[in-house]
């Protein structure tokens, strides 16, 4: 992964137990692919659960909704945090090269998949109000559609960070912007109807945390013992679970702390996994997380509708398993087909 939190496709080999033994950077950041793999799996699961709720297959008090709240407490902050980790090192490239790569890997898939998903939704049941969808498609330049808000906000954050760092006193300036937007978020200050401002203010704190930790401070984390990492995972996981169960995420300041606990939980688990060299399939999901992110919502919706309308399956746990499997592995299959036939334009503009 370079400057984006999703879609990194660099190969690495799992190796030694501490960063001092790492022979190259790709080994050193191997845990990030595990973290992205965990994050994208939780994202797919969360969207499956919410799809079942919208389809009236879940009741309002079903236990899966508690799992949904747990997932949404931290899984998107996790991706912004991972993006921030490598934002500073990406500045070694020229501004032209950096922006071109972001256009290829963030802006291009944002517009392509917003249009694809929006157009295809016109033909799906329960989306008969085509005017609303068409208006949404026409407005994707300023208002993101569906899950693609992440790419929109990520591009703005990365661009802001790049521009600020080309100016004098970049650290102070970026800290000021982060502090201002964080206060706007915590204070529930309204700056108009443009929802992107809210999203920027909500996620810039965790993005800035990733920038602050960066690659230079990662070595201290990687050098922690397995027991220490497991202890951190246990402590932060327990704290986050208690916070979510008590409804503390309604408080915006506490929601940021809970998100930080979730980030620590996943990062610690990822570091343990890369150290033990196990569950490497999660790392593969992380490497292909962009493809899964872009395609999974549409695939889950189609699979759910076909299962209900054609086969009459309404069992919640059947749909849960079906949605997760389709949402993860169909995008991987599509990626494989693109590689096989040398088609580089379905997910990113690679050439």
C-alpha positions as CSV (number, residue, x, y, z in Angstrom):
1,X,0.0,0.0,0.0
2,X,1.2,3.4,-0.8
3,X,-1.0,6.4,-0.2
4,X,-4.3,4.6,-0.2
5,X,-5.7,2.3,2.4
6,X,-7.2,0.0,-0.1
7,X,-6.1,-1.7,-3.2
8,X,-2.4,-2.3,-2.5
9,X,-1.3,-5.1,-4.7
10,X,2.4,-5.3,-3.7
11,X,3.7,-8.8,-3.0
12,X,5.5,-9.6,0.2
13,X,6.8,-12.6,2.0
14,X,6.0,-13.2,5.7
15,X,9.2,-13.4,7.6
16,X,11.0,-12.8,10.9
17,X,9.7,-11.8,14.2
18,X,10.9,-8.3,14.5
19,X,11.4,-5.3,12.2
20,X,15.1,-5.4,12.7
21,X,15.2,-8.7,10.9
22,X,13.1,-7.5,8.0
23,X,15.0,-7.5,4.7
24,X,12.7,-5.2,2.8
25,X,9.9,-2.8,3.2
26,X,7.2,-5.1,1.9
27,X,8.0,-7.6,4.6
28,X,8.0,-4.8,7.2
29,X,4.5,-3.6,6.3
30,X,3.1,-7.1,5.8
31,X,0.8,-6.7,8.8
32,X,-1.0,-3.9,7.0
33,X,-2.4,-6.3,4.4
34,X,-3.7,-8.5,7.3
35,X,-5.3,-5.4,8.8
36,X,-6.9,-4.5,5.5
37,X,-8.0,-8.1,5.0
38,X,-9.7,-8.1,8.4
39,X,-11.3,-4.7,7.7
40,X,-12.7,-5.6,4.3
41,X,-14.2,-8.8,5.7
42,X,-15.9,-6.9,8.4
43,X,-17.1,-4.3,5.8
44,X,-18.7,-7.0,3.7
45,X,-20.3,-8.6,6.8
46,X,-21.7,-5.2,7.9
47,X,-23.2,-4.5,4.5
48,X,-24.8,-8.0,4.4
49,X,-26.4,-7.4,7.8
50,X,-27.7,-4.0,6.7
51,X,-29.0,-5.4,3.5
52,X,-31.0,-8.0,5.4
53,X,-32.4,-5.3,7.6
54,X,-33.5,-3.2,4.6
55,X,-35.1,-6.4,3.1
56,X,-37.1,-6.9,6.4
57,X,-35.4,-10.2,7.0
58,X,-34.0,-8.9,10.3
59,X,-36.0,-7.6,13.2
60,X,-35.0,-4.4,15.0
61,X,-33.8,-6.3,18.1
62,X,-31.9,-9.1,16.4
63,X,-28.4,-9.8,17.9
64,X,-26.8,-9.3,14.5
65,X,-27.6,-5.6,14.8
66,X,-25.3,-5.5,17.9
67,X,-22.6,-7.0,15.7
68,X,-23.4,-4.4,13.1
69,X,-22.9,-1.6,15.7
70,X,-19.6,-3.2,16.8
71,X,-18.3,-3.3,13.2
72,X,-19.4,0.2,12.3
73,X,-17.7,1.6,15.4
74,X,-14.3,1.2,13.9
75,X,-14.0,-0.5,10.5
76,X,-14.0,2.7,8.4
77,X,-11.7,4.6,10.8
78,X,-9.4,1.7,10.4
79,X,-9.0,2.3,6.6
80,X,-8.4,6.0,7.1
81,X,-5.8,5.2,9.7
82,X,-4.0,2.8,7.4
83,X,-4.1,5.5,4.6
84,X,-2.5,8.0,6.9
85,X,0.4,5.6,7.8
86,X,1.9,6.0,4.3
87,X,0.7,9.5,3.4
88,X,4.0,11.1,4.5
89,X,6.3,8.7,2.7
90,X,4.3,9.1,-0.5
91,X,5.4,12.7,-0.6
92,X,8.8,11.6,-1.7
93,X,7.3,11.4,-5.2
94,X,6.7,14.4,-7.3
95,X,3.4,16.1,-6.9
96,X,2.5,15.3,-10.6
97,X,3.4,11.6,-10.1
98,X,1.5,11.4,-6.8
99,X,-1.7,13.0,-8.2
100,X,-1.6,10.9,-11.3
101,X,-1.5,7.8,-9.2
102,X,-4.4,8.9,-7.1
103,X,-6.4,9.8,-10.2
104,X,-5.8,6.3,-11.5
105,X,-6.5,4.4,-8.2
106,X,-9.0,6.6,-6.4
107,X,-10.8,9.1,-8.8
108,X,-11.1,6.7,-11.7
109,X,-12.7,3.8,-9.8
110,X,-14.9,6.3,-7.9
111,X,-16.6,7.6,-11.1
112,X,-16.6,4.3,-12.9
113,X,-18.2,2.2,-10.1
114,X,-20.5,5.0,-9.0
115,X,-21.9,5.0,-12.5
116,X,-22.0,1.2,-12.8
117,X,-23.7,0.6,-9.5
118,X,-26.1,3.5,-10.0
119,X,-27.2,2.4,-13.4
120,X,-27.6,-1.2,-12.4
121,X,-29.6,-0.3,-9.4
122,X,-32.2,1.2,-11.7
123,X,-33.1,-2.4,-12.7
124,X,-33.2,-3.9,-9.2
125,X,-36.4,-4.3,-7.1
126,X,-37.2,-1.6,-4.6
127,X,-35.4,1.0,-6.7
128,X,-38.4,2.0,-8.8
129,X,-37.8,5.7,-8.2
130,X,-35.5,6.2,-11.1
131,X,-35.5,10.0,-10.8
132,X,-33.8,9.9,-7.4
133,X,-31.1,7.5,-8.7
134,X,-30.6,9.6,-11.9
135,X,-30.3,12.8,-9.8
136,X,-27.7,11.0,-7.6
137,X,-25.7,9.9,-10.6
138,X,-25.7,13.4,-12.0
139,X,-24.4,14.7,-8.7
140,X,-21.5,12.4,-8.0
141,X,-19.0,15.2,-8.6
142,X,-20.1,16.9,-5.4
143,X,-22.2,14.2,-3.5
144,X,-20.8,10.6,-3.3
145,X,-23.2,7.7,-4.1
146,X,-23.6,4.8,-1.7
147,X,-20.3,3.3,-0.2
148,X,-18.2,5.3,-2.6
149,X,-18.1,8.2,-0.2
150,X,-14.9,6.6,1.2
151,X,-12.9,7.2,-2.0
152,X,-14.3,10.7,-2.3
153,X,-13.3,11.7,1.3
154,X,-10.0,9.8,1.1
155,X,-9.0,11.7,-2.0
156,X,-9.8,15.0,-0.4
157,X,-7.8,14.1,2.8
158,X,-4.8,12.9,0.8
159,X,-4.9,16.0,-1.4
160,X,-5.2,18.3,1.5
161,X,-2.2,16.6,3.2
162,X,-0.2,16.8,0.0
163,X,-0.9,20.5,-0.6
164,X,-0.3,21.5,3.0
165,X,3.1,19.6,3.0
166,X,4.2,21.6,0.0
167,X,3.7,24.8,2.0
168,X,5.7,26.4,4.8
169,X,5.3,24.9,8.3
170,X,3.3,21.9,7.1
171,X,3.1,20.2,10.4
172,X,1.6,23.1,12.2
173,X,-0.8,23.9,9.4
174,X,-2.1,20.3,9.1
175,X,-2.4,20.1,12.8
176,X,-4.5,23.2,12.7
177,X,-6.8,21.9,10.0
178,X,-7.2,18.6,11.9
179,X,-8.0,20.3,15.2
180,X,-10.5,22.6,13.6
181,X,-12.4,19.8,11.8
182,X,-12.3,17.6,14.9
183,X,-13.8,20.4,17.0
184,X,-16.5,20.8,14.3
185,X,-17.3,17.1,14.5
186,X,-17.2,16.8,18.3
187,X,-19.2,20.0,18.8
188,X,-21.8,19.0,16.2
189,X,-21.3,22.3,14.4
190,X,-23.2,22.5,11.2
191,X,-21.5,24.1,8.2
192,X,-24.4,23.5,5.7
193,X,-26.0,20.6,3.9
194,X,-22.9,19.3,2.2
195,X,-22.4,16.0,4.0
196,X,-18.8,15.7,2.9
197,X,-17.8,18.3,5.5
198,X,-19.2,16.0,8.2
199,X,-17.4,13.0,6.8
200,X,-14.1,15.0,6.6
201,X,-14.5,16.2,10.2
202,X,-15.4,12.7,11.4
203,X,-12.4,10.8,9.8
204,X,-9.6,13.3,9.7
205,X,-8.6,12.6,13.4
206,X,-7.9,8.9,12.6
207,X,-6.2,9.8,9.3
208,X,-4.0,12.3,11.2
209,X,-3.2,9.6,13.8
210,X,-2.0,7.4,11.0
211,X,0.1,10.3,9.6
212,X,1.6,10.9,13.0
213,X,2.5,7.3,13.6
214,X,3.8,6.9,10.1
215,X,6.4,4.4,9.0
216,X,9.1,5.7,11.3
217,X,7.2,4.8,14.5
218,X,5.8,1.5,13.2
219,X,9.1,-0.2,14.1
220,X,8.4,0.4,17.8
221,X,5.0,-1.4,17.4
222,X,6.4,-4.3,15.4
223,X,9.1,-4.9,18.1
224,X,6.5,-5.6,20.8
225,X,6.4,-9.2,22.0
226,X,3.6,-11.5,21.1
227,X,2.3,-11.5,24.6
228,X,2.2,-7.7,24.6
229,X,0.4,-7.6,21.3
230,X,-2.2,-10.1,22.5
231,X,-2.6,-8.1,25.7
232,X,-3.2,-4.9,23.7
233,X,-5.7,-6.7,21.5
234,X,-7.6,-8.1,24.6
235,X,-7.6,-4.8,26.4
236,X,-8.7,-2.6,23.5
237,X,-11.2,-5.2,22.2
238,X,-12.8,-5.5,25.6
239,X,-12.9,-1.7,26.0
240,X,-14.5,-1.2,22.6
241,X,-17.1,-3.9,23.1
242,X,-18.1,-2.5,26.4
243,X,-18.3,1.0,24.9
244,X,-20.5,-0.1,22.0
245,X,-22.8,-2.2,24.2
246,X,-23.3,0.8,26.5
247,X,-24.1,3.1,23.5
248,X,-21.2,5.3,24.1
249,X,-20.6,5.8,20.4
250,X,-23.5,8.3,20.5
251,X,-21.0,10.7,22.2
252,X,-18.8,11.9,19.4
253,X,-15.7,12.3,21.5
254,X,-16.0,8.8,23.0
255,X,-16.8,7.4,19.5
256,X,-13.3,8.5,18.4
257,X,-11.7,6.8,21.4
258,X,-13.7,3.6,20.7
259,X,-12.6,3.8,17.1
260,X,-9.0,4.1,18.2
261,X,-9.5,1.0,20.4
262,X,-10.9,-0.9,17.3
263,X,-7.9,0.2,15.3
264,X,-5.5,-1.0,18.0
265,X,-7.4,-4.3,18.2
266,X,-7.1,-5.1,14.5
267,X,-3.5,-3.8,14.2
268,X,-2.4,-5.9,17.1
269,X,-4.1,-9.0,15.7
270,X,-2.6,-8.3,12.3
271,X,0.9,-8.0,13.8
272,X,0.4,-11.3,15.6
273,X,-0.7,-13.1,12.4
274,X,2.2,-11.8,10.3
275,X,4.6,-12.9,13.1
276,X,3.1,-16.4,13.3
277,X,2.8,-16.6,9.5
278,X,-0.7,-17.9,9.6
279,X,-4.0,-17.2,7.9
280,X,-2.2,-15.7,4.9
281,X,-5.5,-15.7,3.0
282,X,-6.5,-12.7,5.0
283,X,-3.4,-10.9,3.7
284,X,-4.5,-11.8,0.1
285,X,-7.9,-10.2,0.8
286,X,-6.1,-7.1,2.0
287,X,-4.1,-7.0,-1.2
288,X,-7.3,-7.1,-3.2
289,X,-9.4,-5.0,-0.8
290,X,-10.0,-2.3,-3.4
291,X,-11.7,-4.8,-5.8
292,X,-13.8,-6.2,-3.0
293,X,-14.8,-2.8,-1.8
294,X,-15.8,-1.6,-5.2
295,X,-17.9,-4.6,-6.3
296,X,-19.3,-6.2,-3.1
297,X,-22.4,-4.1,-2.4
298,X,-23.9,-4.7,-5.9
299,X,-23.0,-8.4,-5.8
300,X,-24.5,-8.9,-2.4
301,X,-27.7,-7.1,-3.5
302,X,-28.1,-9.2,-6.6
303,X,-27.4,-12.5,-4.7
304,X,-29.9,-11.6,-2.0
305,X,-32.6,-10.7,-4.5
306,X,-32.1,-13.9,-6.6
307,X,-32.1,-16.1,-3.5
308,X,-35.4,-14.5,-2.3
309,X,-37.3,-14.0,-5.5
310,X,-36.3,-17.1,-7.4
311,X,-35.4,-19.7,-4.8
312,X,-37.5,-18.4,-1.9
313,X,-34.7,-18.6,0.6
314,X,-35.3,-16.3,3.5
315,X,-33.2,-17.9,6.2
316,X,-31.1,-15.2,7.8
317,X,-28.0,-17.3,8.3
318,X,-28.1,-18.6,4.8
319,X,-28.2,-15.1,3.5
320,X,-25.4,-14.1,5.9
321,X,-23.1,-16.8,4.6
322,X,-24.1,-16.3,1.0
323,X,-23.6,-12.6,1.1
324,X,-20.1,-12.8,2.7
325,X,-19.0,-15.5,0.3
326,X,-20.3,-13.8,-2.8
327,X,-19.2,-10.3,-1.7
328,X,-15.6,-11.5,-1.2
329,X,-15.0,-14.1,-3.8
330,X,-16.8,-12.8,-6.8
331,X,-14.7,-9.6,-6.8
332,X,-11.6,-11.8,-6.5
333,X,-12.8,-13.8,-9.5
334,X,-13.4,-10.6,-11.5
335,X,-9.9,-9.5,-10.6
336,X,-8.5,-12.8,-11.8
337,X,-10.4,-12.5,-15.1
338,X,-9.0,-9.0,-15.6
339,X,-5.5,-10.3,-15.0
340,X,-6.0,-13.3,-17.3
341,X,-7.2,-11.2,-20.2
342,X,-5.0,-8.2,-19.5
343,X,-7.9,-5.9,-19.0
344,X,-6.6,-3.1,-16.6
345,X,-9.6,-0.8,-16.5
346,X,-12.4,-2.5,-14.4
347,X,-11.0,-1.5,-11.0
348,X,-8.1,1.0,-11.7
349,X,-6.6,2.8,-14.6
350,X,-3.4,0.8,-14.5
351,X,-1.6,1.8,-17.7
